[in-house]
Amino acid sequence: MKKYSLSVIMPALNEEKNIEKAVTDTINALKKHAINGEIIIVNDGSTDNTANIAQELSQKFDNIKIITHKFPQGIGSSVWEGFNSSQKDIVVMFPADNENDPDDALRFFDLMDNVDILVPFIHNIEVRDKTRRLISAIYNFIINMTFGIKLNYHNGTTLYRRAILNDIELSNFGFFYQAEMLIKLIRKGYLFAEVPNYLGQRASGESKALTWKSFLQIIKGYLNLAYTIHIKALEAKKNYQKLHPESVTYLRNLEFENKLNDCAKYASIK
């Protein structure tokens, strides 16, 4: 079994009170799970001390890179730029608010030997208040029904094989970006697995996900993707031969097809 390397993309917008612990917890998790990893901090136009703290961390740890935006460009844009700058086999987004436990998120890392996408779902959903849980449930239901997928959660610390990201183009750079990525990749046929993930709570500050600006971005992204898939019909249907040749999905389908051909040859000989 190959031990894959990992690029952790950490978008940060005014996270001066959370980013240091988020980074050190990630470093410790990489060491614990014996993963060759890098952390790419994307400072998305922070106006507090986030940039200085990130710079200090990059001097302390040699596996940290920093991307700086002069003005906020959105979480999707930050993560996508981080993905494009990554050098490792697998990529994942860990938010700088440290709401997700890196150790728990990497617990199932070795499953990437069998799938191209590892999708977490929140196991301790009670950590969120009833209003947030209701909004999340309605959001998941709408996404699943509209795009014909079945996922428990769309916005977690999803692990992707970096190579397969070359097969899609991202058009949403706000909070809908992750749903768009999952929908496009799963509809193409890439193998995925869902795993439980425990969610923590922010040590400081408020989430930027539940703002009117984010809500409008999500609606716009949803309508745009629905139009692209159902009206323009631009997204390809499942066909493993069109998938990335380095993906597990392609290699497993090719292996299965070869076995079927060998069985057919054997049957014709008999």
C-alpha positions as CSV (number, residue, x, y, z in Angstrom):
1,M,0.0,0.0,0.0
2,K,1.4,3.4,-1.1
3,K,1.7,6.0,1.6
4,Y,0.4,9.2,-0.1
5,S,1.7,12.7,0.6
6,L,-0.7,15.5,1.6
7,S,-1.1,19.2,0.9
8,V,-3.2,21.0,3.5
9,I,-4.8,24.2,2.2
10,M,-5.6,26.6,5.1
11,P,-7.6,29.7,4.0
12,A,-7.5,32.4,6.6
13,L,-9.4,35.7,6.9
14,N,-8.8,37.5,10.1
15,E,-8.0,34.4,12.2
16,E,-5.3,35.9,14.4
17,K,-6.7,34.1,17.5
18,N,-7.1,30.7,15.9
19,I,-4.5,30.2,13.1
20,E,-1.5,29.3,15.3
21,K,-3.3,26.4,17.0
22,A,-4.8,25.3,13.7
23,V,-1.3,25.1,12.2
24,T,0.3,23.4,15.2
25,D,-2.5,20.9,15.5
26,T,-2.1,20.1,11.8
27,I,1.6,19.6,12.1
28,N,1.1,17.3,15.1
29,A,-1.5,15.3,13.2
30,L,0.8,14.9,10.1
31,K,3.5,13.6,12.4
32,K,1.2,11.2,14.3
33,H,-0.1,9.6,11.1
34,A,3.4,9.6,9.5
35,I,2.2,11.6,6.5
36,N,4.6,13.6,4.4
37,G,2.7,16.9,4.3
38,E,2.8,20.5,3.5
39,I,0.6,23.4,4.7
40,I,-0.3,26.2,2.3
41,I,-1.7,29.1,4.3
42,V,-3.8,31.4,2.1
43,N,-4.1,34.8,3.8
44,D,-7.2,36.1,2.1
45,G,-6.8,39.8,2.7
46,S,-6.7,39.7,6.5
47,T,-6.7,43.1,8.2
48,D,-5.7,41.8,11.6
49,N,-2.4,40.1,12.7
50,T,-3.0,36.9,10.7
51,A,-0.3,37.7,8.1
52,N,2.4,38.3,10.8
53,I,1.5,35.1,12.7
54,A,1.5,33.1,9.5
55,Q,5.0,34.4,8.6
56,E,6.3,33.5,12.0
57,L,4.9,30.0,11.6
58,S,6.6,29.6,8.2
59,Q,9.9,30.5,9.8
60,K,9.3,28.0,12.6
61,F,8.2,25.1,10.4
62,D,9.9,24.3,7.0
63,N,6.8,22.7,5.4
64,I,4.7,25.8,5.4
65,K,4.1,28.0,2.4
66,I,2.1,31.3,2.3
67,I,-0.1,32.8,-0.4
68,T,-1.2,36.4,0.2
69,H,-4.2,38.2,-1.2
70,K,-4.2,42.0,-0.8
71,F,-8.0,41.9,-0.7
72,P,-10.5,39.1,0.2
73,Q,-11.2,36.9,-2.9
74,G,-13.4,34.3,-1.2
75,I,-12.9,30.9,0.4
76,G,-13.4,29.0,-2.9
77,S,-10.9,31.2,-4.7
78,S,-8.4,30.8,-1.9
79,V,-8.7,27.0,-1.7
80,W,-8.6,26.5,-5.5
81,E,-5.4,28.6,-5.7
82,G,-4.0,26.5,-2.9
83,F,-4.9,23.3,-4.7
84,N,-3.2,24.6,-7.9
85,S,0.0,25.5,-5.9
86,S,0.2,22.2,-4.1
87,Q,2.8,19.5,-4.8
88,K,1.5,16.4,-3.0
89,D,-0.6,13.4,-4.0
90,I,-3.7,14.3,-1.9
91,V,-5.2,17.7,-1.1
92,V,-7.5,18.9,1.6
93,M,-8.8,22.1,3.1
94,F,-8.5,22.7,6.9
95,P,-10.0,26.0,7.9
96,A,-7.8,28.3,10.0
97,D,-10.6,28.7,12.6
98,N,-9.5,25.2,13.8
99,E,-13.2,24.0,14.0
100,N,-12.1,20.7,12.5
101,D,-9.7,18.4,14.4
102,P,-6.9,17.5,12.0
103,D,-6.1,14.3,13.9
104,D,-9.7,13.1,13.5
105,A,-9.8,14.2,9.8
106,L,-6.7,12.2,9.0
107,R,-7.8,9.1,10.8
108,F,-9.1,7.5,7.6
109,F,-6.3,8.8,5.3
110,D,-5.1,5.3,4.2
111,L,-8.6,4.8,2.6
112,M,-7.3,7.0,-0.2
113,D,-5.6,3.8,-1.5
114,N,-9.1,2.7,-2.6
115,V,-11.0,5.9,-3.6
116,D,-10.3,9.2,-5.2
117,I,-12.4,11.3,-2.8
118,L,-12.9,10.9,1.0
119,V,-16.0,12.8,2.1
120,P,-16.5,13.5,5.9
121,F,-19.8,13.9,7.6
122,I,-20.4,15.4,11.0
123,H,-20.8,12.6,13.6
124,N,-21.4,14.9,16.6
125,I,-24.1,17.0,15.0
126,E,-25.3,18.1,18.4
127,V,-22.4,20.5,18.6
128,R,-24.3,22.9,16.4
129,D,-27.5,24.6,17.5
130,K,-30.9,23.6,16.1
131,T,-31.1,26.4,13.7
132,R,-27.7,25.6,12.1
133,R,-28.7,21.9,11.9
134,L,-32.0,22.7,10.2
135,I,-30.3,24.9,7.7
136,S,-27.7,22.3,7.0
137,A,-30.3,19.5,6.6
138,I,-32.4,21.6,4.1
139,Y,-29.3,22.5,2.2
140,N,-28.1,18.9,1.9
141,F,-31.6,17.7,0.8
142,I,-31.8,20.3,-1.9
143,I,-28.3,19.6,-3.2
144,N,-28.8,15.9,-3.3
145,M,-32.2,16.0,-4.9
146,T,-31.2,18.6,-7.5
147,F,-28.0,16.9,-8.7
148,G,-28.7,13.2,-8.1
149,I,-26.1,12.5,-5.5
150,K,-26.4,11.1,-2.0
151,L,-24.1,12.7,0.5
152,N,-24.6,13.4,4.2
153,Y,-22.5,16.6,4.1
154,H,-21.0,18.7,1.5
155,N,-18.7,21.3,3.3
156,G,-16.3,19.3,5.4
157,T,-12.6,18.5,5.2
158,T,-12.8,16.5,2.0
159,L,-9.7,14.7,0.8
160,Y,-9.2,14.7,-3.0
161,R,-6.6,13.0,-5.2
162,R,-5.0,16.1,-6.7
163,A,-4.8,14.7,-10.2
164,I,-8.6,14.4,-10.6
165,L,-9.0,18.2,-10.0
166,N,-7.6,18.7,-13.5
167,D,-10.9,17.2,-14.8
168,I,-13.1,20.0,-13.6
169,E,-13.3,23.8,-13.8
170,L,-14.5,25.7,-10.8
171,S,-17.0,28.5,-11.5
172,N,-18.1,29.3,-7.9
173,F,-15.5,30.9,-5.5
174,G,-17.7,31.5,-2.5
175,F,-19.0,29.0,0.0
176,F,-20.7,26.9,-2.7
177,Y,-17.3,25.9,-4.2
178,Q,-17.0,22.6,-2.3
179,A,-20.5,21.4,-3.3
180,E,-19.7,22.2,-6.9
181,M,-16.5,20.2,-6.8
182,L,-18.1,17.2,-5.2
183,I,-21.1,17.3,-7.6
184,K,-18.9,17.5,-10.7
185,L,-16.4,14.8,-9.7
186,I,-19.1,12.4,-8.4
187,R,-21.2,12.8,-11.5
188,K,-18.2,12.0,-13.6
189,G,-17.9,8.7,-11.8
190,Y,-15.0,9.1,-9.4
191,L,-15.1,6.7,-6.5
192,F,-15.7,8.2,-3.1
193,A,-16.3,7.1,0.5
194,E,-18.0,8.8,3.4
195,V,-16.4,8.7,6.8
196,P,-17.4,10.1,10.2
197,N,-15.7,13.3,11.4
198,Y,-16.0,15.1,14.7
199,L,-16.6,18.9,14.6
200,G,-15.2,21.2,17.3
201,Q,-16.1,24.8,18.1
202,R,-14.3,28.0,17.2
203,A,-12.1,29.2,20.0
204,S,-12.7,32.8,19.0
205,G,-14.7,34.8,16.5
206,E,-17.8,34.0,14.4
207,S,-18.2,31.8,11.4
208,K,-18.3,33.6,8.0
209,A,-20.5,30.9,6.5
210,L,-23.8,32.2,7.9
211,T,-23.8,35.7,6.5
212,W,-26.2,37.3,3.9
213,K,-23.3,37.7,1.5
214,S,-22.5,34.0,1.8
215,F,-26.1,33.0,1.5
216,L,-26.5,35.0,-1.7
217,Q,-23.3,33.5,-3.1
218,I,-24.6,30.0,-2.4
219,I,-27.9,30.7,-4.2
220,K,-26.1,32.2,-7.2
221,G,-23.7,29.2,-7.3
222,Y,-26.6,26.7,-7.0
223,L,-28.6,28.2,-9.8
224,N,-25.6,28.5,-12.1
225,L,-24.6,24.9,-11.6
226,A,-28.2,23.6,-12.0
227,Y,-28.4,25.6,-15.3
228,T,-25.1,24.2,-16.5
229,I,-26.0,20.6,-15.7
230,H,-29.7,20.3,-16.4
231,I,-30.3,23.0,-19.1
232,K,-27.0,23.2,-21.0
233,A,-26.2,19.6,-20.2
234,L,-22.4,20.2,-20.3
235,E,-21.3,17.8,-17.6
236,A,-20.3,14.4,-19.0
237,K,-22.0,11.2,-17.9
238,K,-20.0,8.4,-16.3
239,N,-17.4,7.0,-18.6
240,Y,-14.3,5.7,-16.9
241,Q,-12.2,6.0,-20.1
242,K,-12.5,9.8,-19.9
243,L,-11.3,9.9,-16.3
244,H,-7.8,10.8,-15.2
245,P,-5.5,7.8,-15.8
246,E,-3.8,8.3,-12.4
247,S,-7.1,8.0,-10.6
248,V,-8.1,4.9,-8.6
249,T,-11.4,4.9,-10.4
250,Y,-9.8,4.6,-13.8
251,L,-7.3,1.9,-12.8
252,R,-9.9,-0.2,-11.1
253,N,-12.3,0.0,-14.0
254,L,-9.5,-0.8,-16.4
255,E,-8.5,-3.8,-14.3
256,F,-12.1,-5.1,-14.2
257,E,-12.5,-4.6,-18.0
258,N,-9.3,-6.6,-18.6
259,K,-10.6,-9.4,-16.4
260,L,-13.9,-9.5,-18.4
261,N,-11.9,-9.6,-21.6
262,D,-9.8,-12.5,-20.3
263,C,-12.9,-14.4,-19.3
264,A,-14.4,-13.8,-22.8
265,K,-11.3,-15.1,-24.5
266,Y,-11.2,-18.2,-22.2
267,A,-14.9,-18.9,-22.9
268,S,-14.3,-18.6,-26.7
269,I,-11.4,-21.0,-26.6
270,K,-13.4,-23.6,-24.7
